[in-house]
Amino acid sequence: MEKVTLVVQHREDTGSRAARRLRRKGQIPGVLYGHGKPAVLLSVEPPALREALSTDAGTHAVLEVVFEDQKKVHRAIVKDMELDPVKHTVTHVDLEEVRLDQVVETKVSVRFEGTAAGVKLGGMLDESLREVTVKGLVTDIPEHLVIDISELEMGDAAHVSDLPVPDELEVLDDPETVLCSVLAPRKVVEPGEEEVEEGLEEAAAEAPAEPEVIGKHKDEEAE
């Protein structure tokens, strides 16, 4: 397991106003909790958090959280991160203290590798599921899972059961859930074609019905 250290600072003030003041100063408010201990308020520098989450484990890295006025190490994982809807910057981070032998359930992103054969023939790739829930030791959780979709033909689909998963992990999603599928291309309507078709349909609807032909009575035919 790669050692990833994250230095944080204690913070005393609570509430949205205090959090906004921290953000104006260029810091990210957060909290550390776990093991039944009281939650500890903290703040962290954005570059420090970004560097800590840039390893191969990404957002699933086990962090060695250290308060800058203490020496004690708190092993923790990122439980949640709030993002600014416009800037997409981190506005709050929740850290959960864990043990290295602790089993956790968490979301892991799915990465599609290659270009599907059906897409090369003009089909469209429909990505139905971009992440799955896995269960395993905190030290075994990967940043993402990869599936090769290059063999998918038109009309084919990849399911959760097709996802290559390390032996130490368990995927909790339904195996029959579709990850992605290759759809047939939609018919392209040329400019004006739709209007012509609509005109023909309207003309057919407005055309008078043909008169009903009534046959003569046998007696009249005899005359």
Secondary structure as UniProt FT lines:
FT   STRAND          4..10
FT   HELIX           16..24
FT   TURN            25..26
FT   STRAND          28..34
FT   TURN            35..36
FT   STRAND          37..44
FT   HELIX           46..52
FT   TURN            56..57
FT   HELIX           58..60
FT   STRAND          63..67
FT   TURN            68..69
FT   STRAND          74..83
FT   TURN            85..87
FT   STRAND          90..97
FT   TURN            100..101
FT   STRAND          103..113
FT   HELIX           117..120
FT   TURN            121..122
FT   STRAND          124..127
FT   STRAND          131..137
FT   HELIX           138..140
FT   STRAND          144..148
FT   TURN            150..151
FT   TURN            154..155
FT   STRAND          157..159
FT   HELIX           160..162
FT   TURN            167..168
FT   STRAND          170..171
FT   TURN            175..176
FT   STRAND          178..183
FT   TURN            191..192
FT   HELIX           193..206
FT   HELIX           218..222
//
